Amino acid sequence: MSVRTPDPTPDPLPDDGRQHGPAWLSDIELEQVRRRLPLLYVEAVPVRVDGLGQVTELGVLLRANAVGEMTRTLVSGRVMYGETLREALFRHLEKDLGPMAFPQLPASPIPFQVAEYFPMPGVTPFTDDRQHAVSLAYVVPVTGTCEPRQDALELTWMTPEEAMSPTVSEEMEGGRGVLLKAALASVGRIV
């Protein structure tokens, strides 16, 4: 029996200065896929821990959304074709926090929650106007220096108590305030 392997040569892509590969989708292709299929994402709550492994701080990103409003969010992004969850998680942590963040990925990548995002509000606590997405959410300790990159304006470190304030929860996009509470509960920090 012969096994057919995909052509490793990617389709010609626009010369826009970005690195592209066979797992990359153009903006048009991504929009078409988003209208037809749920997409798989990973999300990470970066944390600082003390010597006993207890969470002392959580990192929350500040971004401007598509309409120019300032919102808070978590490290997140799509899992690419052929990429493991561990690779996707590491790639997005490095992309959002910088190469010197030094994330300590779990030995067993089991998420603390599976969050389902819908384009219409009310189905779950999580919404994403662009698509139906399924996200695997992780708590990831980071030990290095975090300098936000890409579209993140800053990374704010907060105590668990500060992160659970109603103000921060309201600033979190797409219901991610609920995800922050679940992250803290998963590490034994009920606030």
Residue pairs with C-beta under 8 A, 6 or more apart in sequence:
6 22
8 22
10 20
10 21
10 22
10 24
13 20
13 24
13 26
14 26
22 81
22 82
23 80
23 81
23 82
23 83
24 80
25 33
33 39
34 130
34 131
35 131
37 132
38 116
38 131
38 132
38 133
38 134
39 78
39 131
39 132
39 133
39 134
40 78
40 79
40 133
40 134
40 135
40 136
41 76
41 77
41 78
41 79
41 117
41 133
41 134
41 135
41 136
42 76
42 77
42 79
42 85
42 88
42 89
42 92
42 135
42 136
42 137
42 138
43 74
43 75
43 76
43 115
43 135
43 136
43 137
43 138
43 176
43 179
44 74
44 75
44 76
44 89
44 92
44 93
44 103
44 137
44 138
44 139
44 140
45 58
45 59
45 74
45 75
45 137
45 138
45 139
45 140
45 179
45 180
45 183
46 58
46 59
46 75
46 93
46 97
46 101
46 103
46 140
46 141
46 142
46 146
46 155
47 55
47 56
47 57
47 58
47 59
47 139
47 140
47 141
47 142
47 187
48 55
48 56
48 57
48 59
48 141
48 142
48 157
49 55
49 56
49 141
50 56
54 187
54 188
54 189
55 139
55 160
55 184
55 187
55 189
56 159
57 157
57 158
57 159
57 160
58 157
58 158
58 159
58 160
58 163
58 180
58 183
58 184
59 75
59 97
59 142
59 146
59 155
59 156
59 157
59 158
60 72
60 73
60 74
60 155
60 156
60 158
60 163
60 168
60 172
60 180
61 72
61 73
61 74
61 75
61 96
61 148
61 152
61 153
61 154
61 155
61 156
62 70
62 71
62 72
62 152
62 153
62 154
62 155
62 156
63 70
63 71
63 72
63 73
63 151
63 152
63 153
63 173
64 70
64 71
64 151
64 153
65 71
65 173
70 153
70 171
71 171
71 172
71 173
72 156
72 168
72 171
72 172
72 173
72 176
73 172
73 173
73 174
73 176
74 137
74 176
74 179
74 180
75 92
75 93
75 96
75 97
76 92
76 135
77 88
77 91
77 92
77 95
77 96
78 88
79 85
79 88
80 88
83 91
85 109
85 136
86 105
86 109
89 103
89 105
89 109
89 138
89 140
90 103
90 105
93 101
93 103
93 140
93 142
94 101
94 103
95 149
95 150
96 148
96 149
96 150
96 152
97 103
97 142
97 146
97 147
97 148
97 149
97 155
98 145
98 146
98 147
98 148
98 149
100 144
100 145
100 146
100 147
101 142
101 144
101 145
101 146
102 142
102 143
102 144
103 140
103 141
103 142
104 140
104 141
104 142
104 143
105 140
106 138
106 140
109 138
111 136
111 137
111 138
112 137
112 138
112 139
112 182
112 183
112 186
112 187
113 137
113 179
113 182
113 183
113 186
114 134
114 135
114 136
114 137
115 124
115 126
115 134
115 135
115 137
115 175
115 179
116 123
116 124
116 126
116 132
116 133
116 134
116 135
117 124
117 126
117 127
117 128
117 131
117 132
117 133
117 134
117 135
117 174
117 175
118 124
118 126
118 127
118 128
118 132
119 127
119 128
119 129
119 130
119 131
119 132
120 127
121 127
124 175
125 175
125 178
126 135
126 174
126 175
126 176
126 178
126 179
127 174
127 175
128 174
137 179
137 182
137 183
139 183
139 186
139 187
146 155
147 155
148 154
148 155
158 168
160 184
160 189
160 191
161 191
162 168
163 180
163 184
163 191
164 180
164 181
164 184
164 191
168 177
168 180
169 177
169 178
169 180
169 181
170 177
171 177
172 179
172 180
181 191
184 190
184 191
